[in-house]
Amino acid sequence: MKKRLSPAALCVVLLVSLSTSVLAQPEEKKKAKPQRPDPTASNWTTSHSMSIDGTKVEYDATVGSIILRDTEEKPSAELFYTGYFRTNADDAAPRPLIFSFNGGPGSASFWLHMGIMGPKRVVTEEVGPQAAPPYEMVDNQYTLLDIADIIMLDPVGTGLSRPAGEAEGKDFWGIDEDAASLTQFIRRFLSQYKRWNSPRYLLGESYGTTRSAVLATHLQRSNIDLNGIVLVSSVLDFATIGFPEGSVVPYVTNVPSYAVTSAYLDALPGGKPADHAAFMNEVEQWAITDYATALLAGSAVDPAHRAKVLNDMHLYTGLSKEYLDKSNLRVSAPEYQQELLRDKGLLVGRLDARFTGPSGDVLNTRPSHDPQSTAISSAYTSIFNTYLRDQLGYDGDREYVPSGMARPWNWERQGGARSFSRGAIPNVAPDLARALTRNPRLEVLLINGIYDLATPYFAAVWTMDSLNLPPDLRDNIERADFAAGHMMYVEESLLEQWRTTLASFVERTSH
């Protein structure tokens, strides 16, 4: 006769069986990882026309994707782009191609897309918060579509672009991983559209400039040279903006931005300078001479020299002598933002220092938010999503991701360099120097916003001067300063300068 289990014993058996099953689930799920279906390339093409400088420009707009593949030719990602191709151009010569992207890392390209590059743009106030929706969208008379075809790229993890097959986000979210995926995209794009002989350009903003420097060298390894690179609000050497302990470089390269900002905000003891350009040049020279000498001397600095530099810094920045003395002449950008207008209860913007906002806790040493960033984000996001669906015809089921998905970012370089998070600071300036050395016909356009405290203009200029290029290659770098912040295209008054500067660069370098 079989012995029956008591109800209590039966309960124990069931609990043990259930816990064993639960504990086994992760391993079973790991073994049975669901596979994504292989993607197929997408394409939504619409035809349009507009007038630019009195000339009718007909063009096709394509929201499309290209399938990236791994070394075994298996799908690894679906990378989306919006391409604008003029269809009534008279010139029989190959039209230039501009591949454009924003930064982040992890930002989609809708900022540049709807700010200046595409045939439509968002209407925003010059400086200040935008009104509530609905927002206004108009034809962009300042696009370069009349002289070049424009490809707006959304790297994997931004916009509509996603990993595919067995690939994961981490396969694309890193300095070299990102550049490798875009290299493959550009190679496949040139084949698909039969554009291998077109003049080629990269135009990136913020981290997009970091991407451009690395991407240029990756493209060269694939035997793809570029005609030009446009660096908008550039950061190549992150030591110039990160204020690492023990480094004097960021203090030297940031102080000219403090000076022009304080002049704009009427915070200088001597009032606004009569000649703004001369003032900028004066502060730049002071920064790399008297100021740099004082910082490099450290505690051995001559007291008289220190006293002179302290007084000069007070006159150039508007910060009090007491504050500068206590800070030992070293003021980071966040500290400057919080301190300059502290007595008024205001903080200074990071992306555009002309924007100010309530500081909240006036005892803070760093700002709690960025007044510029919150002013325009809703307008750009709302208008792009409207434009994508209503005019470009996109009716897919994916939501457009503006930013925030491509994380964590791998700051470690191929070749064994330590990661950003462990103390090594990325510097891709040598990548740009190699690209220029290997292709002496490559030219660079450096576009700066002088009121940008995120990627300060003089930090970018100093980085270019530190590439150690011979004089003939130094001449390949053109500098263009805008009376603007990080995103100079949000101001309608500056759009004509943007178009003139870029059109001249492309037309000069594409023949």
DRENSE-674800 format. One record per residue (C-alpha): residue number from 1; residue in one letter; x, y, z negated. Coordinates in steps of 0.001 Angstrom, whole numbers. Example, Ala and Ser with C-alpha at 12.3 -4.5 7.8 and 13.67 -1.06 7.14 Angstrom:
2
pos=1	code=A	east=12300	north=-4500	up=-7800
pos=2	code=S	east=13670	north=-1060	up=-7140
//
This chain:
511
pos=1	code=M	east=0	north=0	up=0
pos=2	code=K	east=1447	north=3387	up=1058
pos=3	code=K	east=2075	north=5879	up=-1687
pos=4	code=R	east=134	north=9088	up=-1243
pos=5	code=L	east=1737	north=12474	up=-1830
pos=6	code=S	east=146	north=14613	up=-4476
pos=7	code=P	east=-1364	north=17933	up=-3299
pos=8	code=A	east=1544	north=19790	up=-4943
pos=9	code=A	east=4163	north=17610	up=-3236
pos=10	code=L	east=2361	north=17939	up=84
pos=11	code=C	east=2464	north=21732	up=-308
pos=12	code=V	east=6246	north=21631	up=-886
pos=13	code=V	east=6748	north=19510	up=2236
pos=14	code=L	east=4666	north=21902	up=4320
pos=15	code=L	east=6563	north=24931	up=3009
pos=16	code=V	east=9944	north=23330	up=3743
pos=17	code=S	east=8772	north=22370	up=7219
pos=18	code=L	east=7423	north=25874	up=7855
pos=19	code=S	east=10606	north=27618	up=6600
pos=20	code=T	east=12775	north=25312	up=8714
pos=21	code=S	east=10663	north=26172	up=11747
pos=22	code=V	east=10868	north=29913	up=11038
pos=23	code=L	east=14633	north=29795	up=10502
pos=24	code=A	east=15070	north=27902	up=13737
pos=25	code=Q	east=13108	north=30409	up=15810
pos=26	code=P	east=15923	north=32920	up=16456
pos=27	code=E	east=18189	north=30142	up=17786
pos=28	code=E	east=15416	north=28721	up=19937
pos=29	code=K	east=14568	north=32181	up=21267
pos=30	code=K	east=18244	north=32793	up=21957
pos=31	code=K	east=18412	north=29636	up=24024
pos=32	code=A	east=15206	north=30500	up=25873
pos=33	code=K	east=15994	north=34160	up=26610
pos=34	code=P	east=13412	north=35366	up=29126
pos=35	code=Q	east=14869	north=36380	up=32466
pos=36	code=R	east=13820	north=39590	up=34162
pos=37	code=P	east=12511	north=39061	up=37669
pos=38	code=D	east=14935	north=40151	up=40393
pos=39	code=P	east=14076	north=43717	up=41360
pos=40	code=T	east=13455	north=44881	up=44902
pos=41	code=A	east=14485	north=48330	up=46061
pos=42	code=S	east=11756	north=50963	up=45793
pos=43	code=N	east=10937	north=53747	up=48230
pos=44	code=W	east=8437	north=56587	up=48212
pos=45	code=T	east=9078	north=58986	up=51116
pos=46	code=T	east=7150	north=62151	up=51868
pos=47	code=S	east=7692	north=64913	up=54436
pos=48	code=H	east=7772	north=68632	up=53623
pos=49	code=S	east=8853	north=72022	up=54913
pos=50	code=M	east=9871	north=75330	up=53389
pos=51	code=S	east=11516	north=78615	up=54340
pos=52	code=I	east=15052	north=79479	up=53192
pos=53	code=D	east=16425	north=82907	up=54109
pos=54	code=G	east=13770	north=83159	up=56839
pos=55	code=T	east=14686	north=79766	up=58369
pos=56	code=K	east=12172	north=76932	up=58454
pos=57	code=V	east=13666	north=73844	up=56818
pos=58	code=E	east=11880	north=70545	up=57381
pos=59	code=Y	east=12930	north=67667	up=55163
pos=60	code=D	east=12087	north=64216	up=53891
pos=61	code=A	east=12026	north=63590	up=50152
pos=62	code=T	east=12672	north=60034	up=48986
pos=63	code=V	east=12205	north=58695	up=45489
pos=64	code=G	east=14053	north=55435	up=45857
pos=65	code=S	east=16281	north=52911	up=44184
pos=66	code=I	east=19353	north=50906	up=45037
pos=67	code=I	east=19996	north=47517	up=43460
pos=68	code=L	east=23384	north=47239	up=41788
pos=69	code=R	east=24978	north=43798	up=41663
pos=70	code=D	east=27589	north=42063	up=39556
pos=71	code=T	east=30660	north=40203	up=40815
pos=72	code=E	east=28483	north=37200	up=41658
pos=73	code=E	east=26092	north=39418	up=43667
pos=74	code=K	east=23346	north=38966	up=41099
pos=75	code=P	east=21169	north=42030	up=40406
pos=76	code=S	east=22479	north=44005	up=37419
pos=77	code=A	east=20508	north=47267	up=37640
pos=78	code=E	east=17983	north=49262	up=39624
pos=79	code=L	east=19351	north=52807	up=39937
pos=80	code=F	east=16857	north=55461	up=41037
pos=81	code=Y	east=17538	north=58664	up=42904
pos=82	code=T	east=15637	north=61446	up=44610
pos=83	code=G	east=17107	north=62262	up=48004
pos=84	code=Y	east=16380	north=65335	up=50125
pos=85	code=F	east=17286	north=65017	up=53822
pos=86	code=R	east=16825	north=67864	up=56272
pos=87	code=T	east=15162	north=66650	up=59478
pos=88	code=N	east=15399	north=69725	up=61742
pos=89	code=A	east=19074	north=70633	up=61459
pos=90	code=D	east=20593	north=71982	up=64690
pos=91	code=D	east=24215	north=71105	up=63967
pos=92	code=A	east=25238	north=67750	up=65428
pos=93	code=A	east=28101	north=67383	up=62912
pos=94	code=P	east=27521	north=65115	up=59876
pos=95	code=R	east=25727	north=67021	up=57145
pos=96	code=P	east=27405	north=67300	up=53729
pos=97	code=L	east=26086	north=65082	up=50935
pos=98	code=I	east=25919	north=66391	up=47375
pos=99	code=F	east=25536	north=63760	up=44645
pos=100	code=S	east=24287	north=65602	up=41572
pos=101	code=F	east=23634	north=64595	up=37965
pos=102	code=N	east=23313	north=65998	up=34465
pos=103	code=G	east=25238	north=64849	up=31422
pos=104	code=G	east=24403	north=63880	up=27860
pos=105	code=P	east=25750	north=61264	up=28124
pos=106	code=G	east=22326	north=59785	up=28605
pos=107	code=S	east=20457	north=62662	up=30212
pos=108	code=A	east=18449	north=62322	up=33411
pos=109	code=S	east=19004	north=64769	up=36280
pos=110	code=F	east=15708	north=66660	up=35999
pos=111	code=W	east=17427	north=69776	up=34584
pos=112	code=L	east=19555	north=70493	up=37638
pos=113	code=H	east=16835	north=69014	up=39842
pos=114	code=M	east=14130	north=71467	up=38797
pos=115	code=G	east=16471	north=74293	up=37864
pos=116	code=I	east=18408	north=74862	up=41088
pos=117	code=M	east=19267	north=71832	up=43236
pos=118	code=G	east=15879	north=70666	up=44525
pos=119	code=P	east=13417	north=72427	up=46851
pos=120	code=K	east=11132	north=73237	up=43905
pos=121	code=R	east=12067	north=74936	up=40657
pos=122	code=V	east=10578	north=75719	up=37266
pos=123	code=V	east=9867	north=79373	up=36567
pos=124	code=T	east=11332	north=80284	up=33181
pos=125	code=E	east=11783	north=83515	up=31286
pos=126	code=E	east=15245	north=85065	up=31449
pos=127	code=V	east=16098	north=84675	up=27750
pos=128	code=G	east=13618	north=83435	up=25167
pos=129	code=P	east=10942	north=80792	up=24472
pos=130	code=Q	east=8501	north=79848	up=27219
pos=131	code=A	east=4755	north=80204	up=27019
pos=132	code=A	east=2526	north=77178	up=26449
pos=133	code=P	east=1477	north=75037	up=29467
pos=134	code=P	east=499	north=75176	up=32235
pos=135	code=Y	east=3957	north=76075	up=33538
pos=136	code=E	east=4723	north=77493	up=36966
pos=137	code=M	east=6551	north=75753	up=39821
pos=138	code=V	east=7599	north=77555	up=43025
pos=139	code=D	east=9614	north=76954	up=46189
pos=140	code=N	east=13309	north=77210	up=45394
pos=141	code=Q	east=14808	north=79742	up=47795
pos=142	code=Y	east=18255	north=79092	up=46321
pos=143	code=T	east=18591	north=75381	up=47071
pos=144	code=L	east=21416	north=74286	up=49387
pos=145	code=L	east=19093	north=72010	up=51360
pos=146	code=D	east=19530	north=74109	up=54473
pos=147	code=I	east=23255	north=73311	up=54619
pos=148	code=A	east=23542	north=69967	up=52778
pos=149	code=D	east=21519	north=66885	up=51900
pos=150	code=I	east=21039	north=66520	up=48156
pos=151	code=I	east=20917	north=63331	up=46107
pos=152	code=M	east=19792	north=63640	up=42495
pos=153	code=L	east=21027	north=60631	up=40515
pos=154	code=D	east=19631	north=59166	up=37311
pos=155	code=P	east=22244	north=56793	up=35811
pos=156	code=V	east=21116	north=53512	up=34270
pos=157	code=G	east=19066	north=54143	up=31151
pos=158	code=T	east=17822	north=57551	up=32309
pos=159	code=G	east=14911	north=58594	up=34501
pos=160	code=L	east=13448	north=55466	up=36088
pos=161	code=S	east=16759	north=53532	up=36208
pos=162	code=R	east=17012	north=50307	up=34204
pos=163	code=P	east=19271	north=47237	up=33801
pos=164	code=A	east=18213	north=44147	up=35736
pos=165	code=G	east=18784	north=40398	up=35615
pos=166	code=E	east=20999	north=39339	up=32726
pos=167	code=A	east=22684	north=42747	up=32407
pos=168	code=E	east=22262	north=44919	up=29331
pos=169	code=G	east=22469	north=48639	up=28752
pos=170	code=K	east=25923	north=48340	up=27200
pos=171	code=D	east=27228	north=47169	up=30578
pos=172	code=F	east=26630	north=50717	up=31882
pos=173	code=W	east=26814	north=52995	up=28837
pos=174	code=G	east=30453	north=53987	up=28620
pos=175	code=I	east=32953	north=56311	up=30280
pos=176	code=D	east=34313	north=53805	up=32788
pos=177	code=E	east=31239	north=51579	up=32892
pos=178	code=D	east=29136	north=54551	up=33959
pos=179	code=A	east=31631	north=55585	up=36639
pos=180	code=A	east=31854	north=52023	up=37967
pos=181	code=S	east=28067	north=51758	up=38376
pos=182	code=L	east=27850	north=55101	up=40199
pos=183	code=T	east=30762	north=54123	up=42432
pos=184	code=Q	east=28823	north=51063	up=43513
pos=185	code=F	east=25691	north=53162	up=43997
pos=186	code=I	east=27481	north=55662	up=46238
pos=187	code=R	east=29119	north=52917	up=48279
pos=188	code=R	east=25786	north=51154	up=48854
pos=189	code=F	east=24043	north=54476	up=49531
pos=190	code=L	east=26563	north=55431	up=52242
pos=191	code=S	east=25972	north=52079	up=53931
pos=192	code=Q	east=22178	north=52139	up=53639
pos=193	code=Y	east=21888	north=55655	up=55077
pos=194	code=K	east=24819	north=55314	up=57502
pos=195	code=R	east=26545	north=58338	up=55991
pos=196	code=W	east=30100	north=57076	up=55649
pos=197	code=N	east=31475	north=59973	up=57693
pos=198	code=S	east=29604	north=62763	up=55903
pos=199	code=P	east=31481	north=65338	up=53798
pos=200	code=R	east=30996	north=64268	up=50171
pos=201	code=Y	east=30598	north=66234	up=46941
pos=202	code=L	east=29968	north=65576	up=43268
pos=203	code=L	east=28104	north=68178	up=41209
pos=204	code=G	east=27752	north=67469	up=37513
pos=205	code=E	east=26817	north=69479	up=34451
pos=206	code=S	east=28238	north=69129	up=30920
pos=207	code=Y	east=29067	north=65417	up=30421
pos=208	code=G	east=28362	north=65218	up=34145
pos=209	code=T	east=31713	north=66992	up=34596
pos=210	code=T	east=33398	north=64298	up=32496
pos=211	code=R	east=31670	north=61744	up=34716
pos=212	code=S	east=32818	north=63515	up=37890
pos=213	code=A	east=36491	north=63422	up=36923
pos=214	code=V	east=36380	north=59692	up=36186
pos=215	code=L	east=34078	north=58920	up=39116
pos=216	code=A	east=36465	north=60642	up=41535
pos=217	code=T	east=39263	north=58256	up=40600
pos=218	code=H	east=36942	north=55225	up=40746
pos=219	code=L	east=35802	north=56278	up=44219
pos=220	code=Q	east=39406	north=56669	up=45361
pos=221	code=R	east=40053	north=53057	up=44342
pos=222	code=S	east=37239	north=52165	up=46742
pos=223	code=N	east=38893	north=54272	up=49472
pos=224	code=I	east=36217	north=56962	up=49194
pos=225	code=D	east=37688	north=60455	up=49092
pos=226	code=L	east=35706	north=63581	up=48263
pos=227	code=N	east=35681	north=67022	up=49819
pos=228	code=G	east=34824	north=68777	up=46600
pos=229	code=I	east=33817	north=68529	up=42955
pos=230	code=V	east=31624	north=71137	up=41277
pos=231	code=L	east=32077	north=71258	up=37493
pos=232	code=V	east=29176	north=73072	up=35807
pos=233	code=S	east=29705	north=73885	up=32105
pos=234	code=S	east=32706	north=71640	up=31983
pos=235	code=V	east=34228	north=69494	up=29255
pos=236	code=L	east=37095	north=67208	up=30205
pos=237	code=D	east=39210	north=67370	up=27041
pos=238	code=F	east=36918	north=66808	up=24073
pos=239	code=A	east=39546	north=68106	up=21665
pos=240	code=T	east=38710	north=71608	up=22935
pos=241	code=I	east=35170	north=71421	up=21547
pos=242	code=G	east=35420	north=68932	up=18674
pos=243	code=F	east=37597	north=70825	up=16166
pos=244	code=P	east=39542	north=67747	up=15044
pos=245	code=E	east=41429	north=68131	up=11796
pos=246	code=G	east=44927	north=69519	up=12263
pos=247	code=S	east=44420	north=70803	up=15827
pos=248	code=V	east=44681	north=74513	up=16652
pos=249	code=V	east=43615	north=74122	up=20307
pos=250	code=P	east=39812	north=74377	up=19819
pos=251	code=Y	east=40125	north=77528	up=17726
pos=252	code=V	east=42228	north=79169	up=20437
pos=253	code=T	east=39969	north=78084	up=23299
pos=254	code=N	east=36706	north=79015	up=21550
pos=255	code=V	east=37479	north=82480	up=20230
pos=256	code=P	east=36979	north=84286	up=23600
pos=257	code=S	east=33398	north=82956	up=23595
pos=258	code=Y	east=32858	north=84376	up=20111
pos=259	code=A	east=34077	north=87757	up=21381
pos=260	code=V	east=31761	north=88008	up=24406
pos=261	code=T	east=28824	north=86727	up=22339
pos=262	code=S	east=29397	north=89269	up=19575
pos=263	code=A	east=29646	north=91981	up=22225
pos=264	code=Y	east=26314	north=90892	up=23746
pos=265	code=L	east=24629	north=90793	up=20313
pos=266	code=D	east=26072	north=94221	up=19475
pos=267	code=A	east=27934	north=92794	up=16470
pos=268	code=L	east=31392	north=94274	up=17131
pos=269	code=P	east=32672	north=96941	up=14710
pos=270	code=G	east=33689	north=99173	up=17617
pos=271	code=G	east=30486	north=98682	up=19610
pos=272	code=K	east=30131	north=97131	up=23043
pos=273	code=P	east=33247	north=97369	up=25256
pos=274	code=A	east=33017	north=99774	up=28179
pos=275	code=D	east=34679	north=97344	up=30594
pos=276	code=H	east=33403	north=93815	up=29953
pos=277	code=A	east=35819	north=92051	up=32354
pos=278	code=A	east=38822	north=93857	up=30893
pos=279	code=F	east=37625	north=92957	up=27378
pos=280	code=M	east=37371	north=89264	up=28299
pos=281	code=N	east=40854	north=89242	up=29773
pos=282	code=E	east=42259	north=91056	up=26746
pos=283	code=V	east=40792	north=88537	up=24294
pos=284	code=E	east=41914	north=85561	up=26400
pos=285	code=Q	east=45515	north=86823	up=26404
pos=286	code=W	east=45380	north=87589	up=22678
pos=287	code=A	east=44033	north=84094	up=21971
pos=288	code=I	east=46930	north=82259	up=23668
pos=289	code=T	east=49604	north=84611	up=22317
pos=290	code=D	east=49202	north=86407	up=18973
pos=291	code=Y	east=46377	north=84229	up=17672
pos=292	code=A	east=47894	north=80923	up=18785
pos=293	code=T	east=51268	north=81899	up=17309
pos=294	code=A	east=49685	north=82596	up=13920
pos=295	code=L	east=47841	north=79260	up=13882
pos=296	code=L	east=50833	north=77250	up=15073
pos=297	code=A	east=53009	north=78761	up=12335
pos=298	code=G	east=50643	north=77401	up=9713
pos=299	code=S	east=51525	north=78358	up=6143
pos=300	code=A	east=54895	north=79674	up=7386
pos=301	code=V	east=53242	north=82504	up=9326
pos=302	code=D	east=54751	north=85934	up=8755
pos=303	code=P	east=52382	north=87830	up=6407
pos=304	code=A	east=52485	north=90973	up=8539
pos=305	code=H	east=51653	north=89000	up=11693
pos=306	code=R	east=48822	north=87210	up=9876
pos=307	code=A	east=47398	north=90516	up=8657
pos=308	code=K	east=47457	north=91949	up=12179
pos=309	code=V	east=45814	north=88865	up=13657
pos=310	code=L	east=43146	north=88915	up=10948
pos=311	code=N	east=42303	north=92523	up=11738
pos=312	code=D	east=42284	north=91847	up=15497
pos=313	code=M	east=40012	north=88855	up=15013
pos=314	code=H	east=37617	north=90973	up=12986
pos=315	code=L	east=37509	north=93576	up=15774
pos=316	code=Y	east=37102	north=90944	up=18502
pos=317	code=T	east=34449	north=88766	up=16820
pos=318	code=G	east=32601	north=90962	up=14309
pos=319	code=L	east=33178	north=88392	up=11544
pos=320	code=S	east=34143	north=90026	up=8243
pos=321	code=K	east=37758	north=90207	up=7163
pos=322	code=E	east=36837	north=88501	up=3902
pos=323	code=Y	east=35265	north=85555	up=5745
pos=324	code=L	east=38187	north=85263	up=8176
pos=325	code=D	east=40684	north=85370	up=5331
pos=326	code=K	east=38867	north=82628	up=3399
pos=327	code=S	east=38617	north=80504	up=6568
pos=328	code=N	east=42372	north=80928	up=7133
pos=329	code=L	east=41684	north=82376	up=10613
pos=330	code=R	east=40052	north=79106	up=11657
pos=331	code=V	east=36359	north=79324	up=12560
pos=332	code=S	east=34593	north=76478	up=14355
pos=333	code=A	east=31756	north=77143	up=16791
pos=334	code=P	east=29022	north=75890	up=14410
pos=335	code=E	east=30462	north=78056	up=11624
pos=336	code=Y	east=30481	north=81097	up=13910
pos=337	code=Q	east=26861	north=80423	up=14930
pos=338	code=Q	east=25759	north=80366	up=11298
pos=339	code=E	east=27920	north=83227	up=10003
pos=340	code=L	east=27716	north=86039	up=12573
pos=341	code=L	east=24112	north=87121	up=11834
pos=342	code=R	east=23779	north=85577	up=8380
pos=343	code=D	east=22935	north=88925	up=6797
pos=344	code=K	east=19950	north=89182	up=9161
pos=345	code=G	east=18750	north=85650	up=8425
pos=346	code=L	east=19464	north=84569	up=12011
pos=347	code=L	east=21598	north=81925	up=13670
pos=348	code=V	east=23217	north=82044	up=17109
pos=349	code=G	east=22324	north=79525	up=19825
pos=350	code=R	east=24708	north=76773	up=20896
pos=351	code=L	east=23721	north=76174	up=24531
pos=352	code=D	east=23148	north=79878	up=25082
pos=353	code=A	east=24543	north=82191	up=22427
pos=354	code=R	east=22245	north=85028	up=23510
pos=355	code=F	east=19357	north=83088	up=21964
pos=356	code=T	east=18931	north=83665	up=18219
pos=357	code=G	east=16521	north=82141	up=15753
pos=358	code=P	east=15697	north=81968	up=12030
pos=359	code=S	east=18535	north=80325	up=10128
pos=360	code=G	east=16322	north=78743	up=7475
pos=361	code=D	east=18657	north=78219	up=4542
pos=362	code=V	east=21029	north=81177	up=4779
pos=363	code=L	east=23525	north=79346	up=2549
pos=364	code=N	east=24101	north=76658	up=5176
pos=365	code=T	east=27554	north=76570	up=6733
pos=366	code=R	east=26234	north=75095	up=9997
pos=367	code=P	east=23098	north=75815	up=12056
pos=368	code=S	east=20028	north=73657	up=11546
pos=369	code=H	east=18908	north=73777	up=15195
pos=370	code=D	east=19604	north=75283	up=18607
pos=371	code=P	east=17153	north=78057	up=19584
pos=372	code=Q	east=17843	north=77679	up=23330
pos=373	code=S	east=17258	north=73931	up=23534
pos=374	code=T	east=13763	north=74106	up=22074
pos=375	code=A	east=12795	north=77059	up=24278
pos=376	code=I	east=12699	north=75362	up=27703
pos=377	code=S	east=12533	north=71570	up=27242
pos=378	code=S	east=8755	north=71272	up=27434
pos=379	code=A	east=8534	north=73331	up=30639
pos=380	code=Y	east=11143	north=71253	up=32488
pos=381	code=T	east=9787	north=67896	up=31321
pos=382	code=S	east=6182	north=68780	up=32131
pos=383	code=I	east=6857	north=70259	up=35558
pos=384	code=F	east=9147	north=67444	up=36695
pos=385	code=N	east=6630	north=64731	up=35776
pos=386	code=T	east=3904	north=66674	up=37585
pos=387	code=Y	east=6100	north=67149	up=40659
pos=388	code=L	east=7230	north=63507	up=40714
pos=389	code=R	east=3701	north=62166	up=40834
pos=390	code=D	east=1719	north=64868	up=42618
pos=391	code=Q	east=4131	north=65936	up=45369
pos=392	code=L	east=6750	north=63195	up=45713
pos=393	code=G	east=4132	north=60457	up=45652
pos=394	code=Y	east=5606	north=58278	up=42909
pos=395	code=D	east=2910	north=55926	up=41635
pos=396	code=G	east=5029	north=53311	up=39887
pos=397	code=D	east=4364	north=52125	up=36348
pos=398	code=R	east=7629	north=53302	up=34827
pos=399	code=E	east=7761	north=56395	up=32669
pos=400	code=Y	east=10518	north=58872	up=33429
pos=401	code=V	east=12978	north=58886	up=30507
pos=402	code=P	east=14551	north=62351	up=30152
pos=403	code=S	east=17174	north=61312	up=27578
pos=404	code=G	east=17930	north=59310	up=24466
pos=405	code=M	east=17887	north=55752	up=25814
pos=406	code=A	east=21529	north=55271	up=26862
pos=407	code=R	east=22917	north=54580	up=23404
pos=408	code=P	east=25295	north=53750	up=21855
pos=409	code=W	east=27863	north=55181	up=24271
pos=410	code=N	east=31248	north=53458	up=24620
pos=411	code=W	east=33948	north=56137	up=24432
pos=412	code=E	east=36735	north=53576	up=24806
pos=413	code=R	east=38659	north=53818	up=28069
pos=414	code=Q	east=39655	north=50866	up=30213
pos=415	code=G	east=43278	north=50060	up=29492
pos=416	code=G	east=42992	north=49813	up=25730
pos=417	code=A	east=42546	north=53413	up=24563
pos=418	code=R	east=40964	north=53690	up=21125
pos=419	code=S	east=37363	north=54681	up=20840
pos=420	code=F	east=36054	north=58194	up=20137
pos=421	code=S	east=34376	north=56991	up=16967
pos=422	code=R	east=37633	north=55605	up=15574
pos=423	code=G	east=39517	north=58833	up=15947
pos=424	code=A	east=40873	north=58964	up=19479
pos=425	code=I	east=39392	north=61888	up=21382
pos=426	code=P	east=38512	north=61404	up=25077
pos=427	code=N	east=40421	north=63465	up=27591
pos=428	code=V	east=39626	north=62814	up=31257
pos=429	code=A	east=41601	north=65805	up=32529
pos=430	code=P	east=44368	north=63407	up=33663
pos=431	code=D	east=41755	north=61632	up=35819
pos=432	code=L	east=41020	north=64885	up=37630
pos=433	code=A	east=44731	north=65608	up=37989
pos=434	code=R	east=45279	north=62163	up=39550
pos=435	code=A	east=42359	north=62690	up=41930
pos=436	code=L	east=43825	north=66015	up=43109
pos=437	code=T	east=47314	north=64576	up=43438
pos=438	code=R	east=46153	north=61581	up=45471
pos=439	code=N	east=43880	north=63708	up=47656
pos=440	code=P	east=45491	north=67153	up=48144
pos=441	code=R	east=42508	north=68231	up=50286
pos=442	code=L	east=40136	north=67814	up=47342
pos=443	code=E	east=38913	north=71143	up=45946
pos=444	code=V	east=37270	north=71939	up=42618
pos=445	code=L	east=34746	north=74657	up=41786
pos=446	code=L	east=34624	north=75449	up=38064
pos=447	code=I	east=31355	north=77169	up=37084
pos=448	code=N	east=31255	north=78646	up=33577
pos=449	code=G	east=28568	north=80296	up=31488
pos=450	code=I	east=30413	north=82803	up=29314
pos=451	code=Y	east=27760	north=82626	up=26557
pos=452	code=D	east=28004	north=78826	up=26305
pos=453	code=L	east=29157	north=77631	up=22880
pos=454	code=A	east=28606	north=73937	up=23704
pos=455	code=T	east=31255	north=73812	up=26440
pos=456	code=P	east=33045	north=77175	up=26053
pos=457	code=Y	east=34251	north=78802	up=29253
pos=458	code=F	east=37832	north=79433	up=28149
pos=459	code=A	east=38197	north=75845	up=26938
pos=460	code=A	east=37413	north=74738	up=30506
pos=461	code=V	east=39827	north=77303	up=31955
pos=462	code=W	east=42596	north=76251	up=29566
pos=463	code=T	east=42022	north=72602	up=30483
pos=464	code=M	east=42440	north=73425	up=34189
pos=465	code=D	east=45624	north=75348	up=33409
pos=466	code=S	east=46937	north=72343	up=31460
pos=467	code=L	east=46638	north=69830	up=34324
pos=468	code=N	east=50332	north=70394	up=35137
pos=469	code=L	east=49627	north=70667	up=38844
pos=470	code=P	east=52111	north=72162	up=41309
pos=471	code=P	east=51224	north=75683	up=42539
pos=472	code=D	east=49733	north=74508	up=45842
pos=473	code=L	east=47295	north=72188	up=44043
pos=474	code=R	east=46463	north=74799	up=41400
pos=475	code=D	east=45098	north=76833	up=44288
pos=476	code=N	east=42567	north=74023	up=44881
pos=477	code=I	east=40692	north=75100	up=41740
pos=478	code=E	east=38262	north=78015	up=42036
pos=479	code=R	east=36750	north=79689	up=38961
pos=480	code=A	east=33297	north=81307	up=38896
pos=481	code=D	east=31990	north=82915	up=35695
pos=482	code=F	east=28287	north=83571	up=35117
pos=483	code=A	east=26768	north=85935	up=32546
pos=484	code=A	east=24774	north=83001	up=31197
pos=485	code=G	east=24799	north=80065	up=28813
pos=486	code=H	east=25207	north=76338	up=29413
pos=487	code=M	east=22389	north=76218	up=31991
pos=488	code=M	east=22914	north=79365	up=34032
pos=489	code=Y	east=20200	north=78382	up=36521
pos=490	code=V	east=17389	north=79039	up=34047
pos=491	code=E	east=17761	north=82754	up=34821
pos=492	code=E	east=16208	north=83912	up=38060
pos=493	code=S	east=18518	north=86943	up=38215
pos=494	code=L	east=21550	north=84614	up=38557
pos=495	code=L	east=20184	north=82259	up=41212
pos=496	code=E	east=21474	north=84338	up=44119
pos=497	code=Q	east=24996	north=84235	up=42634
pos=498	code=W	east=24671	north=80454	up=42272
pos=499	code=R	east=23607	north=79952	up=45885
pos=500	code=T	east=26256	north=82282	up=47286
pos=501	code=T	east=29024	north=80658	up=45234
pos=502	code=L	east=28068	north=77078	up=46090
pos=503	code=A	east=27210	north=77682	up=49734
pos=504	code=S	east=30563	north=79367	up=50292
pos=505	code=F	east=32385	north=76468	up=48620
pos=506	code=V	east=30582	north=73753	up=50611
pos=507	code=E	east=30847	north=75520	up=53954
pos=508	code=R	east=34571	north=76202	up=53436
pos=509	code=T	east=35460	north=72648	up=52417
pos=510	code=S	east=33222	north=70576	up=54704
pos=511	code=H	east=34984	north=71270	up=58007
//
